[in-house]
Structure formats: structure tokens, C-alpha cells
Amino acid sequence: MQNRIRTLVGVAFLFQFFSGMLISDDQVNFATAAKSFFASNCLECHDSETQEGGVSFEDLSEVNAENSGLWKQIWEQVALNEMPPRDEVSRPDAMARYEFSHLITDALVDALKDVGGFKIHLHPSKGNHLDHGLLFDREYSHGQLELPSSPARIWRIQPQEHLTRLNALINLEPDYNARKPGLRTRGDRILPNPQGEVKVYFGLDRVIGWVGGSAAYAAAITGFPPVLCTEDTHGLKNYADQYSVNGSEAIQIAGLAEDILKFMAYGPEAEEYQFADRVSEIDAKYKHGDLRGLSQSLFYSKEIKRPLTPVYELVQDESFSDDAKTAAIIYLFEALTGRQPRSDELKQYVSILDRAVNDLGKEEGVILGLAPIFLDREAVFRVELVDYGTPDRFGRIMLQGEELGLAVNAALSYLPPDGVLKDSIAQGRMKNKEDVAREVSRILADPSIRKPRVLQFFREYFDYDRAGSICKDTPALTAAGGDSKGTNHYTTMHGMASHTDRLVEMVLAEDKDVLAELLTTNRVVISPGTDVRYFSQLEKLVKKLPKVPKGTRITNADRGYVELPKGKSIHVRVPQVVKGNRAQRTLTELPADQRRGILTHPSWLVSHSDAMDNHAILRGRWVRERLLGDSIPDVPITVDAMLPDEPKETLRHRMRVTQEAECYRCHRKMDPLGLPFEMFSHAGLYRTTEKGKKVNTEGAIIDSGDAELDGPVENALEMIDRLAASDRVHQVFVRHAFRFWMGRNETLNDAPVLREAYRAYRDNGGSMNALLKSLLTSDAFLYRKVLESESRE
């Protein structure tokens, strides 16, 4: 009885304390708030006498470095509505949980600022810690929320953006072909080669032959991988505060700059004998096997095929004129930063170039004198500091002119602005929301303007591009139906990611019910020669092919592969090292009773598997976070998160350990969502049995936040259909799009932006273009706020 009275009194105090106050300020007494929250909700289990789990909150009233670990756990448990337990009669509402968790993170930031800092709450994986209902289900009166904005910031560009810019300096990529819209085009992302390496190559289009076979060719061609790094994890990566440029990366960029500039100026680094009009003209003494795999084994056309830029013209200019120097610097600066240099910047780089030439001579001086431009701040960072204008009462300043134009361009493209946007910036027509809407609408409507940033969002949202990097145990892969011969499996998986890219682009071009279509479509882009095996049924694969007369063709039917409709020819992007008609694939349909959308494609299924088996927990977590907008607390370091090693048992049986009391509190949110995907092997093949038993594909949607969604499901297909029709799922999709394009997690102040973006998406028939236009014309995108702790002097 005393505990119940204590709880009721605490709730009354908590309500008065937080009433009408959505944004905490410096006057909030953290100790008072903590004591009140604990008294109302926690001390019944965590007082000095009970100490459930060995933890007491009775004297916990401040945050410091010593107790920060406990406070981090409290923050997650409160924010995710895991504490107090769900079976408690009296529990804090979403706003009370938000306010207290917000106070905790503020206190952690302050307490740990001198001992490594605290910013995990800003990580994309923590975005769902903000209750979905507070954003979409609650109305706020005038003045309760601040007007939205994003922090003023310096935002490191992503590895693919950097690589694409460098590639444009040395390779003439094809122009857009409206008859074959899927082909690789200038400005597209750089795809992995057949070996899985993401690389830009020097002089590929000029190679006319080589000594040896394809392996020797692959070893001989020179190129470079991404220098800038990102986390090798699932999820969004395009966050402003997540990455910087370290000293090692800067050194690599400087060395790479020299190689690129030498190629721009002089072409491939090769001996005279390696250049000819035809391979037959090469002297036989230069075609011997000892050269295989060496750069000397490549033969180049005499015709120059690389971009001939002002850098080339500068080294050809015997007078080394001021005009030639200026043109080279302006060209490089704009190609690397997206804008032309200001007069003081141009003067500085001319001075560096002159000194280098005076010290080293023209040939070496030009290379070393231009290399520093590659390390200019804006060659590796997007700068959004709004060092102009008068802040409004919320401290916000709107992006203007060049900063606004570059922000719009960077939201969609990897290369500098096209001519129209560049003119709009120069003519002062990038200064308001209407200007942004005009340019965004124009760019989205023009397929020849490549928009790799949009495709990158879907790669990071679905995580279907990781399949080629999931290392597989060979016997386990064979048993799961995968192609275990050599590197065939990994090459196929990398190709499948590109095929899924093409499907995403097709759905985006149609721009109708985009998310639902990607989740439920039976369409698929495949390579009939390699992919069809992975879309087959595991039990029907022929274990050993019969002997057939020499010259007899073994068909897919002989192998037990699925018989898919013929479909139609379609083009996809292929790596730079793959040319010709090998870019053709097939657009066809999958069996409706076996597959449904991207989540049943082998590329997604393998991306969410491990070396030996499926990963129902990881798949369930993906559904929980990406579709339902919920999150899972971090696993305590004391937990041994391993399943028993029982090779003869099914995964579902081995996962019985996750139903133990200390585990199932979190696993109940993942396992029932992941186990329906057991209808597929870990190589992505459809199956009806597992370990000789009928496969169990039952699952459930639990505590989704939408009562109409909750309930048991028979298999993954039923679950996908139900999720794809849910308004909540579409709202969560909008939240992830917001995070990607704003480069940060949403806050309560962003609720109006999210609602408007969702309305735009819904009211325009599930249009991604409408969603993007809404996000990129929102206050959260247009305005930057200089924090009080940052000096503007």
C-alpha cells in the first residue's frame, strides 16, 4: 500500500514538474527530476532494500564519469519504454519519458565532456529512441516547440562522393542514354569489380590488349580504392557528426593527388612500346609470359581518351601563362569542391603553384603545386557555417546563395552542380524556399542528372548491398544451395546488389507507392546465368548432375533451377572493368507463393545472415527498427550472446535460449519478426524443410504501436503484406529519409517537418519525389543554428 501511495504522489509531482515544458533549459534541477522520476516509477524494484539486479536508484541523483555506464542504461531503458516494466499498472507517458531521457543525455554530455565525451545518442542507430507517437500522434500548441533547424556544421563528404569526383577527373564516363537508362553514366556511384573491390582505374578505355588472361589483366591495371572511411555496419552513414579526416587519410589523399595529376597531365605511365594503333603492331618480344600481371603487360591505344582538362593544357603551355595557371586551378578547385575559388583562394593557390615550379621545375612543380587543392577543406567537407545574416529569435539563419545551392546539389548528386543550378547560384536565384523547390523539382524530373545520393539512401535503408561481403563457410554454403565454386558466390552477390539498384530505380521512376512496391513487388532484375540458382527451391536442386553425351547442353531445368518467365531485356550498371553487352540483364517475375519484394531477394537475405546460417535476430531487428520505428537496447557486456553449437538442430530450436527471462525482454521484439524468414536458406534459396524437418515459418508482430498490425503471421510473405499496408511503417520510412537527408536524428522540434513530409508522400500516392521535395524545402534543411556554446567571432 505504501509503495502504491508513493507512486501516485510521485506521478502527481512529475506531472506538475513537466507540465507545459517540452524543451528543458539550464534551470531544470536534474537531481530533483531524477529523484521524482525514480520515486514514481523505479524505487519499488530498485530501492536500497530491493535492489533488483543488484542496482539501487535511491541515492542516484547526479551523473559523473564513474556512474555514467549505469546512466546510459537508464537512458535507453526509459527512452525505449522498457523501464518501468510493461506489467506495471502506473507507468510514465511518452512525454515524461522523453523529458527525463533528454535530461539524462544532456547530463551525460556535460559530465563526460573532458573524458572522451558522450554522443552515442546522436548515432543513427539511436534515432528511434524518440517515441514515434510524440512525432505523429500528438498535437502541440503554438509556442510549445521551437522552429526546426539543423546545427551549423562542417560535414565530411562520403567515400563514394569523394571517389566519384576523383573518377571524373581521369575517366570519360558515358553520357546518359535514354534508350538504356540503366547503363553506367557519368556521376553514378563506383561499383565493386568482380573481386568485390571498389576501385577507380587509370586509362581503362585506352587499353587495347594485354599479356595473359583475365586474371593477369585484373592484376595489371592500376587504380585506387576509397580513402575516406565509414563504419562497416548496417544502417545509415550519411551523418554530419559521424566522421572526420585523420592524418593517415590526408597523407593518402596527397599521394593520390600526385598520381591523378600525373595521369591528367601525361596519361598512362608506360613505356613507348606499350602504345600502338593495334595490338598486332606490338613487337612479339613484349608479349612474353613473364610480363603477365605487370603494368608493362598492358597495351594502350595511341589515341588519347582521358578528359583533356586545363591541367593538361597547362603542362602543354610552354609560356606557363597566368591564364593557363588560373584556368587549371579554377577547374580543379570546382571539380573537387563544387564551387569556384574566391579571389583570395585563387591568389593563394597561384602562389603555391609558382613556388613549386620555381623550386622543382615545371614538370614536377605543376604536379606538386596543384596537389594541395585536393586537401582543401571543401574538397573533403561540406561547409554549412552560415557566417552571415541575422539569427531569428531561435538563433536560426537560413542558408543562402552558394551554401544553399551546394546543399541542394549535395542532397542528390556527387558531382558539382550542373549548369542550370550553377547559373541560379551566380545570378542570386538561390535565396528562398521557392528557389529550392524549383531546382529540386527540375533535378528530380531529369533522368540525365544522376542522383546517386537517392540510391545510396535505399542501399543504407535496406542494407541489401552487404551480401558480397558476408564471408561464408564453404560446406555450409553448399548445403544452403549457394554456388561454392571459387569466388562465384561473392561475385554473384555483388552483381545482385547492382540488380537490386536497378529495380529500385525502376520503382523510383514510376514514383507510386514506392515503399510498398519495394516491399511487395514480384518483379526482379536477374542475370539468368548466375542468379537463377539463388531464386530456386533448395529441395529441388540436383545434387549431382548425370553424365551426358559430350556436347550436350545442361539446362537450368536439368539443374533443378526455378523456371521463371522469360521477361524482357534490361540494362544495369556494371563495374568499369566490365564492358559491352554484359550490362544486359532480365526483368522478370518471381513465384508469388515464394517471394515478395526486396526482403525476400537473396541480396537482402544474405546481407542479413552469417557464415554458417540465417540470422533471425538480425533480420527481426531490421524489421523492428526500419519498419516499426522501435529500437533495441545495447547488449550488456556481461551477456554471452551466443547460440548453442548444435549442428543437427534447427535455428529455431537453437534460439530457445533467447527465451530465457533475462534475454526475452529484448528478443521478444526481434525473434518473432525474424523467424518467418526461415522459409529461406542463408544463401537466400526458398526451402520447405530444414535439417530434414518441415521448416517452421511462424512468427508474430508484437507491440508495434499499431494495434491493427499486431498478431501472429504464418510466414514472411504474410508479414510483409501486412507491414507494407501500414501507415505507421510509411511514417517510419519518412523518419529514416529525414535522418539521411538532414544528416542527424530527428528531435521533437522536427515533428511538423515529419508530418508534412509524410502528408506529401501519402497525398501524392507514395511519391518519393514529393517526399524529397518536402524534406529539402523544410526549415530543418534550409536553416542552420549556431549553438550558444559556439563562438561566431
N, C-alpha and C positions, 0 to 999 in steps of 0.2 A: 504493500500500500504506500509506504513511504517513497519507494522508487517511482511509483506512478505519479504521486504528487510532485515530486522533484522534476519529473519530465514535463508535466503540464506547466509548472511555474517557469521552467527554462524556455519552453516554446513561446510563452507569452512575452518573456523578456526579449527573446530573439526577434520576434515579430516587431516589437517596438523599436528595437535597435536598428533593424534593416529597413523599416517601413519607408517607402518612397525614395530610397537611396540605392541607385543602381551602380554608380561608379564610386568606388572608395577613394578617400583622399587622405592626406597626411595626418589629419586629426583623429582618424579611427584608432582606438586603443586596441591593439592586436591582442594583448593579454586578456582584456575584458571580453572581447569577441570569442577567443578560444575557450575561455572558461565557460561562457554561456553556451556555446555550441556543444562542448563536451558534456556539460551538466544536463542538457536537454536530450542528448542523443547517444552518448557513449559510455558514461560512467557506470551504467547498470552492469556492463560487462568488463569495463576497463578502469575500475577504481582501485585503490590501493589494496583492498581485500580480495576482490575477484581476480583481477589481472589475467583475463583470458588471453591465452597465447603468450603469457609472461610479460604483458605490456600494461602499464598503468598510465592514464592520462591526467590523473588527479593533480599532479604538480607540474604538468607540461604547459607552460604559458609563454615561452619565448623560443625563438628559433636561433640556433647557433651552429657552428661548424660541427660540433660533437653530436648533436641530435638531429642533424639535417636529414640523415637517412630515414629516420622514423617519420619526420615531417613529409618527406617525399611520398612515403607510402600512404600517409593520411590524406595527402592531397589527391592522389589517384583514387583512393577508395571513396572519398567524399564526392569528387567530381563525377565519377562514373556510377554513382548511386549504389555502390557496393557496401557502404557503411553509412548508417547502421544497417543490420541485416534486413532482408526483404520481408521477413516474417514478423517484424516489429509492428505493433499497431500504430504507434506515432512515429512518423519519420519526417525529416525536413523536406520542404518542397524544393523544386528545381532552383528557384531564385535564391533561397537560403544556402543551398549547396554551392551555387555559383559564387555568391558573395564570399563565403568562407574559403573556398578553394582559391579564389582570386587573392584574398588576403594572404594565404599561405605562400603562393608563388611570389608575391611582392616581397614578403618577408625573407624568403629563401634567396631571392636575387640580392637583397641588401646584406644578408648575413654572410653570403659566400663570395661577395664581390672581390675580396682580397685573397681568396683561397681557391682559385680555379674557376669561380663563377658558377652560376646556375642559369641554364637556358633550355633545358630539355623540354620545358612546356611550350617552347616555340617551334619544336621539331614537328614536321608534317604528321608524324605518327601520333601526335597528341592533339590533333585538330578536333577529333570527336569528343574530347573531354568537355567541350561546351555543349550543354544539353540541347538536343535538336528542338525540343518544344519551345525553348526560350527564343529561338530564332524564327520559328514558323507558326507557332500556335498561340503566342501571347501578344496582346496589343499593348503598345506603350503610348502614354500621353505626351503631349508636347513638352519638350524640355527634359524628359527623363533620360534620353540618350544624347550623346554628343554626335555632331555630324560626322559621317565617316571620312576617313583619310588613311593613307599609309605613311609609315615613317620616311623622312628624308634619309637617303641611303646611297651607298656605293655597292653595286650589285655585281658580283663576279659572273662573267658570262659562262655558259655551259660548254663542256668539251666538244660537243658536236657543232655548236655555233662557231667556236674557235677554229675547229678543223675545216669546216665548210668555207670559212673566209680564206684560210690559207690555201685550200684547194683551188679556189677561184683565181688565185694569183698565178698558178702554174699549169692549170689544165683548162682546155676549151671544152666545157661540158655541152651537151646537145641543147639546142633550143627546144621549147615546148612544142610537141607535136599533137595537135588537136585530134588527129585520127588515131593516135596511140597514146592516150593521156597517161597511161601508167608507166611509160618509159622514164628512165633516169633523166633528169633535167637540171640545168644549172640552178643551184640554190638548194637542191634536195640534200637530205642527210647522207652521210657516208656510211654505206653498208659494210658488214663484215665480208671478208673474202671467204672462199670455200673452206679455209682452215680456221675460220672464226675470228680472224684478226681484223680490227677496224684500222684501215690504213689509207693514207693518201700516197699516190705513186708519182714518180717523176717520169714524164715522157712516154707514157703508155701508148698513146695514139701514134707515136712515131716509130714504135718497134715493128719491124717487118719480118723478123725471124730470130732464131736463137739456136744454140747447140744443145741437143738433148730433148727430153720430153717435157711434159707439163710441170713435173716436179722441179726440173732444172730451171725452167722459166720462172717459176714462183720464187726460187731461191736467188735468181739473178737480178730480178727487178728491185729497184731501190725505192724506198718511201719512208713514211714516218707515221706513227700512231698518235693518238691524242696525248697531249702533255698534261693538260689540266685534269684533275681527278674529281670523282664524285663517290658517294657511298655505293658500295656494291650490294645494295639491298633492294627489297621490294618497296614500291611506293614512289611518291612524288619527290623530285630532286631539285626542282626549279625554285629554290627558296633564296631570298636575298641575304639572309644572315648565316647561311649554312657553310659557305666556303670562302677561302681566300686564295692567295697565290703565295706559295712558300719559296724559299730561296732556291731549292733544287729545281722547281718548275721554271723559275726565272732564268736559271742558267741554261736549262734545256731549250727554252724559247729563244734565247740569244744564239745558241749554237744552230738551232733550226733556221733562224733568220738568215744566217750566212749561207746555208745550203740553198734556201729558197731564192735568195737574191742572186746567187751564182747561176742558178738554173734560169731565172728570169733574164739575166744578162747574157749568158753564154750558151745555154742549152744543156743537153746531157753531157756529163763528164765522161768522155770516151775517147778512145784512140781513133786516129784518122781512118784506119781500115774498117771501123765499125759502121761507117756511113756509106750508103750506096743507094742507087735507084731501085735495084732489085737484089735479092739475096744471091742470085746466080752470079752476080758480079764480084762477090766476096771471094778472095783468094782461098783456095782449099786449105792452105796451111793454117788459116784462122778458124777452121771448123772442126778441130780435133777434140776428142772427148775430154781431155784434161781441163778444158775451159768450162765444162758444164757446171752450172750453179754460180759462176763468177760473173761479175758485171761485164767483163770483157767478152762474154759469150753472146751478148745481145747485139743485134744489128739494127741500125736506125736508118730511116728514110732521110735523104738529104733535104727534103722539103721541111721547112720549119712549121710546126703545128701548134706550138705553145702560144699563149697570148703574147703579142708583141706590145709591150706597155712603155710608158715613158722611162722606166728603168732601163729597158733595152736601148731606147733612143739616147739616153744619157751616156751610156758607155760607147755608143757609136759616134757621139758628137765630139769631134776632135778638139773643138774650141772650148769644150766644157763650159758652155754659156750659162749665164744666170737664169735664162728662161728654161733651159733644159733641166737645171738643178731644181728650180722651183716646181716645174711640172712633175718631176719624179717624186718629190716629197709630197706634193698635194695628192697625187694619185695613190701613193702608198698609205698615207695617213687616212684618206677617206675610205679606202678598201678595208682598212683594219679597224677603224673607229666608227665609221658610218657618217662622219661629217668632215667638212673641210677644216684645215687648221686655221686658227685665228692668226692675226698678223704677228703677234709676239711668239706664238708657237712656230710659225713658219721661219721667222728670223732665227730662232734658237736652233732649229734643225738644219738650216742652211749653214750656220756657223759650225755645227758639229761635222757636217759633211766636208766643209772646206778644210778644217783642221786635219781630218783623217786623210784627205787626199794630199795635203801638204806634207804630212808625216810619212805616208806609206806609198805614195804614188797613186795614179788614177785607178789602176786595175784592182788593187786591194782596198784602196781608200774608199771607193764608191760602195763596196760591199759593207765594210765596217762602219762607214759614215751613215748609211741608211738603216743599219740593223737596230739602232735604239728605238726607232719608230715602233717596232714590234713589241717593245716593252712600255710604250706609252700607257699611262693609266687607263685611258679609254679604249685601248686595244684589248684589254683583258677584263675591264669592268664597265658596267653601265652606271653612269653618274646621274643621280637624281637628288641634288642637294638644294634646289630652289634658292639659290643665292641672290634673290631679287624679290621684289614685291612686298606688300604689307600683309602680315598674317591677320586672319579674321579672329573673332573672339575665341575660337577654338585652337588658335595657333596654326591654322592651315594656310598653305599657299598653293595656288594652282600651277601646275606645270604649264609652261608657255613656250611658244616658238620651237627652237631646236630640241630642247629637252622633251617637249610634248611629242613632236614628230618622231623622234628617235624611240620614245617609249611605245608609241603606236606601232612603229615598224618592228621593234624587237618583240612585241607581243605575238607576231605572226611569222616573221622572217628571220633568217640567219644572216643574210647579206645586207649591205647598206640599202637605204630607201631607193625605190625606183624613181624615174624622172618626174612623175607627177607629184609624188609626195615631196620630193626634193624641192620642186618649184613652189609648192604650197608653203613649205618652211621658209624659203628665201623671200617670198612675197608677203609674209606676215599673215598667212591664212591658216595658221595653227595656233589658235588662241582661246577656243571655247569648245563646249560640248558638241555644238553643231558641226564644227570643223572636224572633230574626231569622228563623229558619226558618218560624215561624208566620206572620209578616207577609208574607214574600216569597211563600210558597205562596198566601196569600189574595189578594194583589195580582195575581199571575200568573194566577190562576183567574178573575178578574173582568174581563171584556172592557170593562166600562163605565169602568174606571180606565185611562186612556190611558197607554201605555208607550212614548213616542216615543224614549226612550233605546235601547231594544232595536232599533227600526227604524233608528236612527242608526248603530248598530254595523254592521248589514248594508249600509247605504249606504257606510260608510267601508271596510268589508272588501272588498266587490265593486267599489266605485267606479263604479257604474252611473249615478249621478246627475250626472255631469260632461258628458254628451253635449251638452246645450244650450249649454254654454259653449265648446265646441270650434269655433273660427271656421273656416269652410270657404270655399275658393276657389270661386266660382260655377261656372265652366266645369268644374272637377274634380268638383264635387258633381253637376252634371248628368250627366257621363259615368259617375259611380258609381251613378246611378239615384235620387239624392235629389231632393226637391222644392225646386227653386231659385227658386221664385216668391216674391219678397218675403222675409218672415221665416218662411215656412211651415215650413221645415226645423227651425228653432230652437224654434218653438212646439211642433212635434210631438215633438221630443226632450225638452223639459221635461215634456210630458204623459206620454211613455213612462216617465220616471223615476217618476212617480206611479203608473202602471200596474204597474210592477215592484214598487213598495212594496206594492201590493195583493196581488200574487202572494206576496210574502214573508210578508205577514200571514196569508194562507190556509194556507201551509205551516206557519207557527208555530202556528196554531190546531189543525192536525192533529197537530203535535208528534211526528212519527215520521220518523226518518231525515232530519232537517232539512237537513243539508248535502248529502247525496247527492241528495235530492229537488230542491233548488235547482240542483244541477249537472246533473241529468239529465231533469227533467220536460219533457214536451212541451206542458204547459199554458201558456197565456199570456193575459194580460188586454190587450185592444186596443180602440182606437177604430176601428171599421170604416171610418169616413170618411177617416181620415188615416194610420193606422198600417199598413194592409194593404199599401200600396205598398212599405214597407220590409221586409216579410216575404216579398216576391215574389222571383222569379228575374230577375236582371239581363237576361239574354239574351231574355227573353220580354216585356219592357216594349215597348209600342208607341211608336216614336219620334215618330210624327206621327199624330194621330187623323184618320180620314177625315171628310169633310164629311157631315153627316146632316141630314135634314129638320128644320126648326125645330120645337121642342117634343119632339123625340125624346130620350129619356134615354140617356146614355152610361153603360154599366155597367162594373163593375170588370173583367169578362171582356174587354170591348172595349179596355180599357187594358193588358191583359196581366197584371193583378194575379193573385196566387195565389188559388185557391178554397179557403178554409178552411171547416171545419164551422161550421154556424150558431152553435153554442154556446148559452150562456144569459146572461141579463142579470145584471150585477153592478154594484155602486156603488163608486166610488172617491172619494178626496178631491180636491177641486178648489180652486183659489185662492179667496180671499174675494170677489174681484170676479166670479166665475162662479157662477151660481145655477141652481136649478131642475133639470129633467131632464137637463141637460148633465153631470150627475155619473154618468149611466149609461154603462157600457161593456159589452164582451162577453168572457166567459170561453170560450176555445175551445182547440183543439189545433193544433200545428204539424206539418208533414210530418216523420215520424220519420227520413227519409233526408236531411234538410237541416238540422234544428235539434235542439239538445239543451241545455236548461237556460239559465240566465242568461247564460253565457259566449257563447251564440250569439244573444242578443237584440240588436237594433240599439242599444239604450241602452248596453249594455256595449261592443259593438264600436266604436261611435262615440266613446265615452269614452276608448278606447284607440287613437285614431287621430290624425292631424294634418290640416292644412288641405288637403293635396294627395293623401294616400294612406293606406294602412294603416300601422300602426306595429308590425311584428312583434317588434321588440326590446322595446318597452314591454309588449306582450301576453305575450311569453315571460318577461319579468322578473316580471310579475304572477303567473304560474303558478309560477315558481321560488320566489318569496317567500311568497305567500299559501297555496299548496297543498303545496309541498315543504319549506318551512321553511329554505330556504337564502338566501343573500344575495349581492350583487354588490359588489365594492369600488368606491369612488367613482372616477369617471373622472379621471385626472390632467389638470391644466390644460394640459399640453403636447400632449394628444391632440386632433386635429381630428375630432370625432365627427360627420362629415357623410358622407352617401352621395353618390355621383356624380350629377350632374344629367343624367339620360338619359331623357327623357320617353317615348321609344319602347320602353324596355326594362321588363321585369317587375321588381317589387320584389325578388324572389329573386335575379335577376341583378345588380341594383344592390348587393345586400348581399354580393356576393362579397368586397368589401374588408374585411368584418369577419372573414374567414377568414385574414387575414394574421397571422403569428406573434404580433406584439405585441398584437393585438386578440382573437384567438380564445380565448385563455386564459379570458377572461370571457364572450365571446359564445357559446362552446360551451354555456354554461349557460342561455342565453336563446333564441338563434335557433331551435334545433330545436323548442322549445316554442311559439314564436310563429308560425312559418311554416305550421303546419297550419291556422291561421285564415285563410289566403289563399283559402279557399273562399268568403269573403265580401268584398264591396267595402268601401271605407272609409265608405260610407253604411250598411253593415250588410245589404245585399242578398246573397242567395245567388247564386253565379256558378259557371260551369264553364269559362270562358275568361278570359284576361287579355291585353290587348294583341294580341288575335287568336290567341293560342296557348292550348292546353289548360292550365288552371291546375294548378300543381304544389302539392299539399297535404301532401306527405310531411314527416315530422318524426321526432323521437325523444325519449324520456325518458332522460336521461343522468345518472349519478351522483346519483340521487335519495335514496340512503340506504336504499332498499328494493330488493333485487335482483329481486323479483318485478315491480316496476314498470318497471324499465329495459328498453329495447328500442325498435325502430322502431315508428312509428304511421303509418297510411295517411292519416288526416285528423284534424281536430279532434274529431269525434264519437267515434272510437275512443279518442283520448287522454283525453277527458273521462270516458268509461265506465270506463277503467282507473283513473284518478285517484279517481273517486267511490267505488270499491270498496276503496281502500287505507286501512289502519289509520293509517299514517303521516300521510296527508292529514287525517284526522279529528283526530289529535293536534295537528297544526299549527293547525288551526282552533281548537282549545281554547286553544292558546298565544295566538292573536290575541284571543280572547274575554277571556282573563286580562288582557292588556295594556289592553284598552279599559275593563274594569270596575275594575281596580286603578289605572289612570292612570299606569302605569310599565311598563318592561320587566321580564321575569321574571329572577330570579337563580337560582343553583344551590340556594339555600335553599328556593326555591319548588317544587322537584321533587316533594315529596309532595303539595302542593296540586294541581299539574297532573295528576299521576297519578290522584288521587282524582276530580278533575273529569272526566277522560276516562273513568274507570270508570263514573261516574254517567251520563254521556252514552251510552256504549256499552251498559251493562247495562239501561238504560231505553229501548232501541230507538231511539237517536239523538234523545233528547228535549232540546230547548233549555231547557225548564223545569227539568229535572233538572240540566243543566249550570249554569244560573244559580243554582239553589238551592245547589249545591255550592260555587261560587265565592263567593257572598255570605255563606256561613256558614263560610268558611275563615279560618284565622288571618291570612292575608295581607290580608283585607278587615276583620277585626274588630280587629286590633291595630295600634297606631301606635308607632313607635320614635323617641325623641328622640335625635338624633345627639350624640355626645360633644362635638362642636365647637359645639353649640348650647346656650346657657345657658337653664336653666329658672327663673332668678330674675327 
